[in-house]
Amino acid sequence: MNRPYEMRLRDVLDVFRRRRRFAVSAFSIALAAGVLVSAFVRPPYRASATITAAKTPPVVILEQPGVAGNANALPGIGSPDVPTLVALVKSQTVRDDAIARLAPMIGARRAQVLLNHLRVRTLWNTELVSVSVEDHDRNLAAAGANAVTASLVEMDLQDRRAWAKEMRRSVEEQLVIVDPRLHAAEDALVAFKTRYGNVPLSEKTVASLNRLAQLEAQRVDVRVQSREVKGRVQAVRSRLAVQARISPFQWMPSPLISSLETQLASEEIELSGLRGQFTPKHPAVVNVEARIAETKRRLNVELGHGPQVDRYGVDPVYQQLIQQVRQDEVAGSALDARDQALTSEVSRYEGELQDLPALELTEVRLIRSEKEADDTHQLLTAKLQQALVAEASIGSVVRIIDSAQPPLRPMSPRWLGVALGGCLGLLLGFGGSLVKEQIDDPIKGADHAERALGAPVLASIPRPADEGRAWPVLADHGAPPAFAESFRYLRTSLLHLRPSLPRTILVTSPGDGGTTAAVANQLAVAFAEAGLRTWLVDCDLRTQSLTRARAGSHVRAGTREGIAEWLTADMPEADLLLGTATRNLTFVAAGTPTPNAVNLLGGPRMRAFLRRDREDVDVTVVAAPPVLAVADAAALAPLVDGVVLVVRVGVGPQEAAEKAKRQLEAVGGRLLGLVVFGVPSDTF
């Protein structure tokens, strides 16, 4: 089995040279397309806005009247990190609001197409986020980027305002309930003292009463915070129920969250018990408080490992709300645990006061009720002040560092389209040439022909210098030196064939009749120049390429009759012979075209013509039509002493040459060898 032919660099360069028209055409078309695109297609512009998330949210929180607190400590109001900010910019909620902002100016459909080119990225090693929009209209690109950033700011602002409003409304509702209770408790205590006067209490009773008042105040504070947390959870869950375009989602909490919640509840109960025994600065109290702070920190870390947008396909707004709900639920669980601990302490002190005399017990209960109502009222009043300040000072955490401005220059210059067209043309030209070469699979050179066909190469004929022009079939004199020398080499190869020089030589090809005529003619001239008396017979009775080429000054006076007439009529052989300008060379024309050429060429008269032993003729060169085109060459092959098969480099597939060789051998033709035509001249 023949090994695949490996193309060398010279072969590749020859492919480009032979297929230069295709390469130049592809390059010209691609370059023209690049010029047209650059001239008539509007270049895209990119407008960018820069945003970030403020470290300190723009809101004032008063933990106690006149004391500023930390807004980041409150769930739902902290500043988002950079990845969350990027996800929010890409969210469908922000996109829909941006489309609504742009719709009055350019229409909803155009706005949707514009935002399809939204790009969001984090600036390198910073907490800044770039929001870019691309469009052929520079003004629309800037408007799109600004609409997205404005929508993000507005969404964040509305969420924070809703949080502040909900906190204020919750406190006001509780004050409506507490106010009547405070008045009723005050009136009952005044009525008791008016009737019984001041009932003296023991120091132990006063101490227990004061401690009980402290516990009641703490419990009231805890319950107020618990109601606020539950209100936030309910509000967020209501929003989650109507949140649009939520992908299928399953909450995957960390397994540590449940254990940390239980640990936090037990630590809150332990802290409540220690506060009843020691001062706030006691080491035991400080230690438990530190443990509670660490537990809360770990809980926040685990909650931060909630649903990931890229992993679960969750809308980032939905993700943020889910995380807020979980944080509030954890805070609510801790408050409930602390409330239980305080309730247990209150019950213990209440049990100690049950042994007091009836009149003292009544006064203690009235004082306690009045104190509890007053503390609750003061706490809610402070909370209301905090809520009012927060609602008035609330702002968006998103900061627009730079608004998008209409860009002065497009993303790429116009000449880049021309350059890309040229590069694409080169790629298509050279790449297409190689691909076409592989698809056509032609003979690539003498070595390839010898290896593929398994026959010796008698000679390699160089490619004409100006292949773009039709190379003359006849060049008895004045042929290029390399061209003429290659036929002398072919003549020498045939003269040294064993056992002797074939007297009749058939020249044919797989499918290129013009090349066959040129090779037959030049071979006959080479034989004649060597002093051999040579006949050149044109047996192409269909196209008569050799006869038509010799109809000019190269053929001496003679008749128009040829081999076709001799085969069909009784005429002397001498009437066929035409003299030429080359000494020792006689030409026999094809004659009148005939439709039954194969019958004439394969008949007994033609057999006798080719096999006749003529003393005045040394060698006869017969030019035949292509093997695969018609059966004429197959009919002549067994009538001659040998066949020379002409294959042309880069023209026709290798399979055609193999098929022509098989057909010639199948009819009994003796293949003398190959003539490889069109070899690069630099190989000589």
FENDA-V897596 format. One record per residue. RES is the residue in three letters. SS is DSSP state (H for helix, E for strand, L for the rest). PSI is psi in whole degrees, 0 to 359 (none if undefined). D_LAST is the distance of its C-alpha to the last C-alpha in Angstrom with 2 decimals. Layout:
RES/SS/PSI/D_LAST  RES/SS/PSI/D_LAST
This chain:
MET/L/131/30.22  ASN/L/139/26.57  ARG/L/149/26.00  PRO/L/141/25.04  TYR/L/127/21.38  GLU/L/121/21.08  MET/L/135/18.93  ARG/L/172/16.97  LEU/H/321/16.88  ARG/H/322/13.35  ASP/H/319/14.83  VAL/H/315/17.85  LEU/H/325/16.18  ASP/H/325/14.37  VAL/H/314/17.89  PHE/H/323/19.37  ARG/H/317/16.96  ARG/H/328/17.63  ARG/L/30/21.29  ARG/H/331/21.83  ARG/H/316/24.56  PHE/H/315/26.48  ALA/H/317/26.12  VAL/H/321/27.22  SER/H/314/30.06  ALA/H/318/31.31  PHE/H/317/31.23  SER/H/318/33.06  ILE/H/314/35.66  ALA/H/320/36.38  LEU/H/318/36.61  ALA/H/321/38.91  ALA/H/320/41.00  GLY/H/320/41.31  VAL/H/317/42.44  LEU/H/317/44.95  VAL/H/317/46.31  SER/H/329/46.72  ALA/H/324/48.39  PHE/H/342/50.75  VAL/L/129/51.39  ARG/L/132/53.99  PRO/L/150/52.88  PRO/L/148/55.00  TYR/E/151/57.49  ARG/E/121/58.94  ALA/E/137/62.52  SER/E/140/63.93  ALA/E/150/67.45  THR/E/130/68.39  ILE/E/166/71.28  THR/E/172/72.91  ALA/E/125/75.95  ALA/L/139/78.92  LYS/L/321/80.10  THR/L/113/83.71  PRO/L/144/84.53  PRO/L/74/86.45  VAL/L/143/89.82  VAL/L/123/93.06  ILE/L/128/94.65  LEU/E/110/98.23  GLU/E/325/99.05  GLN/E/157/102.55  PRO/L/124/104.25  GLY/L/3/102.90  VAL/E/123/100.28  ALA/E/139/96.54  GLY/L/188/94.59  ASN/L/114/90.97  ALA/H/330/89.36  ASN/H/341/86.49  ALA/H/346/89.05  LEU/L/132/89.86  PRO/L/142/87.86  GLY/L/357/85.88  ILE/L/357/85.95  GLY/L/171/83.57  SER/L/132/80.24  PRO/L/153/77.17  ASP/L/175/74.25  VAL/H/313/70.80  PRO/H/321/69.26  THR/H/321/72.34  LEU/H/318/72.08  VAL/H/317/68.45  ALA/H/323/69.49  LEU/H/321/72.39  VAL/H/323/70.16  LYS/H/354/68.03  SER/L/154/71.12  GLN/H/330/71.91  THR/H/312/75.32  VAL/H/320/73.89  ARG/H/315/71.28  ASP/H/319/73.98  ASP/H/322/76.16  ALA/H/320/73.27  ILE/H/319/72.52  ALA/H/325/76.21  ARG/H/323/76.12  LEU/H/338/73.10  ALA/H/316/74.25  PRO/H/336/76.74  MET/H/319/74.02  ILE/H/358/70.96  GLY/L/151/72.20  ALA/H/318/72.05  ARG/H/317/68.82  ARG/H/323/66.92  ALA/H/322/68.38  GLN/H/318/67.23  VAL/H/320/63.65  LEU/H/316/63.85  LEU/H/355/64.97  ASN/L/342/62.19  HIS/L/29/60.10  LEU/E/133/62.56  ARG/E/133/61.08  VAL/E/129/63.27  ARG/E/155/62.17  THR/E/130/63.83  LEU/L/142/62.97  TRP/L/125/61.57  ASN/L/31/64.32  THR/L/174/67.10  GLU/L/23/69.69  LEU/L/144/68.52  VAL/E/130/67.10  SER/E/127/64.83  VAL/E/113/65.45  SER/E/147/62.67  VAL/E/136/62.29  GLU/E/138/59.23  ASP/E/160/59.50  HIS/L/341/58.14  ASP/L/116/61.58  ARG/H/324/62.17  ASN/H/321/65.94  LEU/H/325/65.92  ALA/H/315/63.78  ALA/H/319/66.43  ALA/H/322/69.26  GLY/H/315/67.82  ALA/H/318/67.52  ASN/H/326/71.03  ALA/H/321/72.45  VAL/H/313/71.16  THR/H/321/72.60  ALA/H/322/75.87  SER/H/321/76.15  LEU/H/316/75.65  VAL/H/317/78.31  GLU/H/319/80.68  MET/H/314/80.26  ASP/H/319/80.95  LEU/H/317/83.91  GLN/H/320/85.46  ASP/H/317/85.23  ARG/H/323/86.95  ARG/H/321/89.60  ALA/H/320/90.31  TRP/H/313/90.75  ALA/H/320/93.17  LYS/H/319/95.07  GLU/H/321/95.48  MET/H/316/96.77  ARG/H/317/99.32  ARG/H/321/100.48  SER/H/317/100.97  VAL/H/319/103.12  GLU/H/320/105.20  GLU/H/320/105.91  GLN/H/323/107.12  LEU/H/326/109.32  VAL/H/325/110.99  ILE/H/322/112.07  VAL/H/324/113.02  ASP/H/308/115.14  PRO/H/324/117.98  ARG/H/320/117.95  LEU/H/315/118.39  HIS/H/319/121.29  ALA/H/319/122.94  ALA/H/318/122.67  GLU/H/316/124.09  ASP/H/320/126.97  ALA/H/319/127.81  LEU/H/319/127.90  VAL/H/317/130.14  ALA/H/321/132.48  PHE/H/313/132.77  LYS/H/329/133.59  THR/H/326/136.07  ARG/H/318/137.92  TYR/H/352/137.75  GLY/L/192/136.86  ASN/L/114/134.55  VAL/L/122/134.62  PRO/L/140/134.10  LEU/L/147/131.10  SER/L/162/130.61  GLU/H/323/127.92  LYS/H/320/126.11  THR/H/319/126.17  VAL/H/318/124.86  ALA/H/316/122.04  SER/H/322/121.13  LEU/H/319/121.33  ASN/H/317/119.04  ARG/H/320/116.50  LEU/H/323/116.69  ALA/H/321/116.07  GLN/H/315/112.98  LEU/H/321/111.64  GLU/H/320/112.46  ALA/H/318/110.59  GLN/H/320/107.55  ARG/H/322/107.71  VAL/H/316/108.01  ASP/H/316/104.95  VAL/H/318/102.99  ARG/H/326/104.03  VAL/H/314/103.17  GLN/H/321/99.69  SER/H/318/99.40  ARG/H/323/100.36  GLU/H/317/97.77  VAL/H/315/95.05  LYS/H/326/96.04  GLY/H/319/96.09  ARG/H/319/92.55  VAL/H/316/91.40  GLN/H/319/93.04  ALA/H/318/91.50  VAL/H/321/87.99  ARG/H/326/88.34  SER/H/320/89.46  ARG/H/324/86.35  LEU/H/327/84.15  ALA/H/335/85.67  VAL/H/5/84.46  GLN/L/128/81.18  ALA/L/154/78.54  ARG/L/55/75.15  ILE/L/126/75.67  SER/L/156/73.13  PRO/L/134/74.58  PHE/L/142/75.81  GLN/L/123/77.53  TRP/L/128/79.16  MET/L/79/77.92  PRO/L/160/80.33  SER/L/141/80.09  PRO/L/345/82.41  LEU/H/342/83.89  ILE/H/314/85.38  SER/H/315/88.29  SER/H/324/89.25  LEU/H/325/89.03  GLU/H/316/91.29  THR/H/317/93.85  GLN/H/319/93.66  LEU/H/320/94.17  ALA/H/317/97.24  SER/H/323/98.84  GLU/H/325/98.20  GLU/H/319/99.82  ILE/H/318/102.88  GLU/H/320/103.07  LEU/H/320/102.87  SER/H/320/105.64  GLY/H/320/107.91  LEU/H/325/107.24  ARG/H/335/108.00  GLY/L/344/111.44  GLN/L/329/112.13  PHE/L/169/110.39  THR/L/163/109.60  PRO/L/337/106.12  LYS/L/5/105.21  HIS/L/141/106.17  PRO/H/322/103.31  ALA/H/319/103.46  VAL/H/316/103.10  VAL/H/321/100.27  ASN/H/315/98.43  VAL/H/320/98.64  GLU/H/321/97.53  ALA/H/320/94.46  ARG/H/321/93.68  ILE/H/317/94.03  ALA/H/319/91.64  GLU/H/321/89.04  THR/H/318/89.44  LYS/H/321/88.97  ARG/H/315/85.82  ARG/H/324/84.32  LEU/H/317/85.32  ASN/H/323/83.52  VAL/H/315/80.37  GLU/H/323/80.46  LEU/H/331/81.17  GLY/H/344/78.14  HIS/L/40/76.01  GLY/L/205/76.85  PRO/L/136/74.57  GLN/L/135/71.07  VAL/H/311/69.64  ASP/H/331/66.07  ARG/H/319/67.29  TYR/H/350/69.98  GLY/L/28/69.01  VAL/L/139/72.42  ASP/L/134/73.07  PRO/H/329/73.57  VAL/H/316/76.92  TYR/H/319/78.11  GLN/H/316/76.91  GLN/H/321/78.84  LEU/H/321/81.99  ILE/H/314/81.73  GLN/H/323/81.51  GLN/H/319/84.47  VAL/H/315/86.53  ARG/H/319/85.83  GLN/H/317/86.75  ASP/H/323/89.97  GLU/H/320/90.83  VAL/H/316/90.46  ALA/H/320/92.61  GLY/H/321/95.15  SER/H/319/95.33  ALA/H/320/96.03  LEU/H/321/98.72  ASP/H/319/100.35  ALA/H/319/100.50  ARG/H/324/102.06  ASP/H/320/104.52  GLN/H/319/105.60  ALA/H/317/106.19  LEU/H/320/108.24  THR/H/321/110.23  SER/H/317/111.09  GLU/H/318/112.35  VAL/H/318/114.34  SER/H/323/115.96  ARG/H/315/117.00  TYR/H/326/118.69  GLU/H/323/120.31  GLY/H/323/121.81  GLU/H/328/123.35  LEU/H/350/124.98  GLN/L/340/126.55  ASP/L/359/129.41  LEU/L/157/130.70  PRO/L/158/133.97  ALA/H/318/133.69  LEU/H/317/134.32  GLU/H/321/131.80  LEU/H/321/129.25  THR/H/316/129.65  GLU/H/319/129.20  VAL/H/317/126.13  ARG/H/319/124.54  LEU/H/318/125.26  ILE/H/317/123.92  ARG/H/316/120.85  SER/H/317/120.21  GLU/H/320/120.70  LYS/H/318/118.45  GLU/H/316/115.71  ALA/H/321/115.83  ASP/H/316/115.86  ASP/H/319/112.93  THR/H/319/110.98  HIS/H/317/111.78  GLN/H/319/110.74  LEU/H/315/107.48  LEU/H/327/106.65  THR/H/318/107.59  ALA/H/320/105.19  LYS/H/322/102.49  LEU/H/318/103.17  GLN/H/317/102.84  GLN/H/317/99.52  ALA/H/320/98.29  LEU/H/318/99.35  VAL/H/319/97.60  ALA/H/317/94.45  GLU/H/325/94.45  ALA/H/331/94.95  SER/H/0/92.30  ILE/L/146/89.62  GLY/L/173/86.11  SER/L/143/82.54  VAL/L/343/80.77  VAL/E/127/77.46  ARG/E/128/76.76  ILE/E/108/74.40  ILE/E/310/72.84  ASP/E/126/70.72  SER/L/155/70.96  ALA/L/135/67.83  GLN/L/148/67.13  PRO/L/122/64.86  PRO/L/147/61.49  LEU/L/332/60.27  ARG/L/149/56.56  PRO/L/171/54.77  MET/L/326/53.18  SER/L/142/49.71  PRO/L/160/48.78  ARG/H/325/47.58  TRP/H/343/44.18  LEU/H/326/43.59  GLY/H/320/43.35  VAL/H/316/40.59  ALA/H/317/38.75  LEU/H/321/39.26  GLY/H/319/38.10  GLY/H/316/34.88  CYS/H/318/34.33  LEU/H/322/35.18  GLY/H/318/32.79  LEU/H/317/29.90  LEU/H/314/31.00  LEU/H/321/31.38  GLY/H/304/28.13  PHE/H/316/25.85  GLY/H/318/28.14  GLY/H/324/28.61  SER/H/316/24.91  LEU/H/319/24.62  VAL/H/315/27.84  LYS/H/323/26.87  GLU/H/318/23.62  GLN/H/324/25.83  ILE/H/314/28.35  ASP/H/326/26.04  ASP/L/59/24.12  PRO/E/176/21.18  ILE/L/128/18.27  LYS/L/348/15.93  GLY/L/181/12.88  ALA/H/316/12.34  ASP/H/317/14.42  HIS/H/317/16.99  ALA/H/316/17.36  GLU/H/319/17.95  ARG/H/320/20.35  ALA/H/320/22.13  LEU/H/347/22.72  GLY/L/33/23.16  ALA/L/151/21.39  PRO/L/147/18.55  VAL/E/116/15.17  LEU/E/326/14.96  ALA/E/154/11.55  SER/E/124/9.23  ILE/E/126/9.49  PRO/E/157/7.79  ARG/L/137/10.66  PRO/L/148/12.66  ALA/L/319/12.94  ASP/L/83/16.61  GLU/L/344/17.05  GLY/L/332/20.58  ARG/L/154/21.64  ALA/L/117/22.02  TRP/L/131/19.20  PRO/L/137/21.16  VAL/L/322/21.43  LEU/L/130/22.02  ALA/L/69/20.02  ASP/L/328/21.35  HIS/L/153/20.51  GLY/L/15/18.64  ALA/L/154/15.61  PRO/L/144/12.52  PRO/H/312/10.72  ALA/H/325/7.32  PHE/H/311/9.85  ALA/H/323/12.17  GLU/H/326/10.04  SER/H/327/9.16  PHE/H/331/12.97  ARG/H/324/13.77  TYR/H/320/12.11  LEU/H/317/14.26  ARG/H/316/17.16  THR/H/318/16.91  SER/H/321/16.97  LEU/H/326/20.04  LEU/H/334/21.70  HIS/L/15/21.80  LEU/L/146/23.32  ARG/L/144/26.75  PRO/L/340/29.45  SER/L/170/28.35  LEU/L/128/26.23  PRO/L/136/27.47  ARG/L/329/29.50  THR/E/126/29.12  ILE/E/123/25.98  LEU/E/128/26.30  VAL/E/120/23.37  THR/E/178/24.20  SER/E/166/23.06  PRO/L/321/24.98  GLY/L/19/25.73  ASP/L/92/23.47  GLY/H/325/24.97  GLY/H/319/23.03  THR/H/321/19.69  THR/H/315/21.52  ALA/H/317/22.82  ALA/H/316/19.53  VAL/H/316/17.94  ALA/H/316/21.24  ASN/H/310/21.53  GLN/H/327/18.14  LEU/H/318/18.66  ALA/H/319/22.13  VAL/H/319/21.02  ALA/H/318/18.65  PHE/H/316/21.67  ALA/H/321/23.97  GLU/H/332/21.96  ALA/L/3/22.25  GLY/L/5/26.00  LEU/L/133/26.61  ARG/L/116/29.24  THR/E/136/27.69  TRP/E/137/29.38  LEU/E/113/27.66  VAL/E/125/30.10  ASP/E/104/30.14  CYS/L/16/31.94  ASP/L/85/31.52  LEU/L/2/35.21  ARG/L/305/35.26  THR/L/337/32.71  GLN/L/41/31.92  SER/H/320/28.61  LEU/H/320/27.41  THR/H/316/30.90  ARG/H/325/31.29  ALA/H/327/28.00  ARG/L/12/29.14  ALA/L/358/32.62  GLY/L/216/31.93  SER/L/344/31.72  HIS/L/337/29.16  VAL/E/127/31.93  ARG/L/175/34.83  ALA/L/134/38.39  GLY/L/191/39.22  THR/L/171/40.87  ARG/L/357/39.92  GLU/L/154/40.73  GLY/L/205/38.16  ILE/H/330/37.82  ALA/H/317/39.94  GLU/H/323/42.88  TRP/H/325/42.55  LEU/H/337/42.77  THR/H/349/45.83  ALA/L/162/47.70  ASP/L/94/48.79  MET/L/151/46.75  PRO/L/145/45.37  GLU/H/331/41.76  ALA/H/334/41.41  ASP/H/345/41.93  LEU/H/334/38.64  LEU/E/131/36.44  LEU/E/131/34.88  GLY/E/156/33.34  THR/E/173/30.05  ALA/L/349/28.70  THR/L/130/26.38  ARG/L/143/28.21  ASN/L/6/28.80  LEU/E/125/27.85  THR/E/139/30.71  PHE/E/137/30.68  VAL/E/116/33.08  ALA/L/166/33.68  ALA/L/326/34.62  GLY/L/198/38.02  THR/L/134/40.34  PRO/L/141/39.35  THR/L/142/41.48  PRO/L/335/42.31  ASN/L/48/42.66  ALA/H/321/39.23  VAL/H/326/38.86  ASN/H/323/42.18  LEU/H/316/41.26  LEU/H/334/37.83  GLY/L/3/39.33  GLY/L/173/42.45  PRO/H/330/43.60  ARG/H/320/42.99  MET/H/324/39.25  ARG/H/317/39.25  ALA/H/323/40.91  PHE/H/318/38.53  LEU/H/331/35.43  ARG/H/1/37.11  ARG/L/135/38.86  ASP/L/106/38.12  ARG/L/129/37.54  GLU/L/336/37.63  ASP/L/9/35.88  VAL/L/126/32.85  ASP/L/321/30.16  VAL/E/141/27.98  THR/E/123/28.55  VAL/E/122/25.87  VAL/E/123/27.65  ALA/E/120/26.39  ALA/L/160/28.27  PRO/L/169/28.93  PRO/L/147/27.52  VAL/L/316/29.08  LEU/L/346/30.60  ALA/L/311/31.89  VAL/L/173/34.20  ALA/L/7/35.25  ASP/H/314/34.17  ALA/H/323/31.03  ALA/H/328/33.17  ALA/H/328/35.75  LEU/H/334/33.36  ALA/H/316/31.50  PRO/L/353/34.37  LEU/L/351/34.89  VAL/L/170/31.58  ASP/L/336/30.20  GLY/E/159/27.12  VAL/E/134/25.26  VAL/E/120/21.60  LEU/E/121/21.25  VAL/E/121/18.72  VAL/E/142/18.12  ARG/E/133/16.66  VAL/L/128/15.21  GLY/L/4/17.99  VAL/L/121/20.41  GLY/L/145/23.40  PRO/E/155/24.59  GLN/H/325/23.55  GLU/H/326/27.14  ALA/H/318/26.83  ALA/H/320/24.09  GLU/H/320/26.30  LYS/H/319/29.30  ALA/H/318/27.75  LYS/H/317/26.86  ARG/H/320/30.44  GLN/H/319/32.01  LEU/H/318/30.28  GLU/H/330/31.34  ALA/H/330/34.78  VAL/L/5/35.59  GLY/L/12/34.60  GLY/L/145/31.17  ARG/L/112/28.93  LEU/E/112/25.47  LEU/E/325/23.07  GLY/E/189/20.05  LEU/E/148/17.71  VAL/E/116/15.11  VAL/E/113/13.28  PHE/E/139/13.00  GLY/E/24/11.87  VAL/E/140/8.93  PRO/L/137/7.99  SER/H/339/5.71  ASP/H/355/5.42  THR/H/356/3.82  PHE/L/none/0.00
